[in-house]
Amino acid sequence: MKVMTEFVGTFIFLFAISLAAGLGAPLAPIAIGGALMVMVYMGGHRSGGHYNPAVSFGAFLGKLLSAKDFVAYVVAQIVAGICAFALGFYITGKTVAIEPGQGFDAAKALIVETIFTLALVLVVLNVACSKKTEGKGFYGLAI
């Protein structure tokens, strides 16, 4: 059930990205953030609501996820991503370029991506996976 939750949550989150960004929606970041938030609320209590291999890796390093579950989560997340973007392409006829923005080279984009991925992992581990925040309902919004 945990792995299926990771698949569904990742799929919906990335499907929202493929549609919103693929169609060039001006409020795409709001739609994408909203999709992630509701998926975290949907599955956070079941699987942890990682929906990202980096978050699962952080949970694994923090001994919150077994090696077996880590591998299963990552496989589910990757397959869900492929399915989400394939369906998004089928619906819109457009692909989403996941690349550095105009005026940024790959090295700069990697630095920014690493910092914000670290921030995401820290937020998930400290608000959704902490015993001190157990039972609190704010973690979806924080993430």
N, C-alpha and C positions, 0 to 999 in steps of 0.2 A: 504494500500500500504506500510506503514511503517513497519508493522509486517511481511509482505511477504519479504520485503527487508532484514530484520533481519534474517529471515529463510534462504533465499538464500545465503546471505553473510556468515553466520555461517556454513551452509552446505558445501560450496565450501572450506572455510578455513579449516574446520575439515576433510573434505575428502582429502585434500592435506596432512594433517598430517597423516591420516590413510594409505595413499599410500606410502608417502616418508619414514615415520618411519617404517611402516610395512614391507617394502622391504629392509630396512637397507641402504637406499641410503646415500652415504658419504656426499653429499651436502644437506641433508634433511633440515637443518636449513635455508638454502638460499631459497629452494623451499617453505617452510612453511612461512617464512617472506614475500616472494614475493606474495604468495597467499593472505596473510592478507592485504598487501599493496594495491593490485589491488581491493580487495573487499571493502576496505575503500574508495577508489576512486569511485568505482561503486555505493556504497550506502550511503556514508557519507552525501551527500546533501539531501537524502530522510529521513533516519531514525537516522542519527548520526553515523551509522557504528559501533555500539557497539560490536556485535558478541561475547559477553562475559557477563554473569550475573553480574560480579563484576563491569564492566564499566557501565552497566545499573543501578546498585545500586548507584554508584557514581553520575550519572546523576540525579537519583531520589532524592538523598540527597541534591544535588545542585539546586533542584527545576527546573531542565531542562526537567524533565519527570514526567508525572502524575502517580499516583498510578495505574490507569487502564492500561496505556501504559507500565509501568514497569512490571506488571504481564504478559501482553501479550508478551512483548519482551522476558522475561525469559522462558516462555513456548515455544515460537518459537525457542529459542536458544537450549533448552534441546532436543526438538523433532528433530531439525536439526542435533544435535550432534549424537543422536541415529541412525538416518537415515544414516548419513555420515559414521559412523564407521561400521554399518551393511553392507552397500554397499562396503566399503573398504575390509571388511572380505570376502564378497562374491567374490570379484574380485581377491584378493591376497591369500585367504585361511589362512591369518595370522591376529592375533589380535595385537594391540599395547598396550604394558604394560605402563600405566601411573603410575609410581611408582618412589621412590627415586633411584638415580643412585647407582652403586656399591660403597660400602664404606660409604654411608650416611644413617642415620637412619631417621625415619619419623619426629622426632622433628626438626632436622636440615633442612630437606626438606621443612617442613612447614614454618620455618623462612624465608628461601630463597624465597619460593613461595609468601609469604605475602609481602615481601619487593618489589619484582618485579611486583606483581599485583598492589600494591599501585603506583609504578612508572608508570605502564601502564595507570591506571585510571587518574593520574595527567596529563600525557601527553595528553590523549584524551580530558579531560576537559579544558585544557589550550591551546590546538592548534586547535582542531576540534570544540569545543563548545563555544569558546570565541567570543564575538562580535568584539574584537580587531583584530582577524585574519580572520574575515568573508571575503570571496572572494579570499582568498589566496589559492594556490594550493599545498602547501608543506605538509599538515597535514598527508596525506597517508604515505609518506616516514618517517615522524617523528614517527608515530605510529608503 
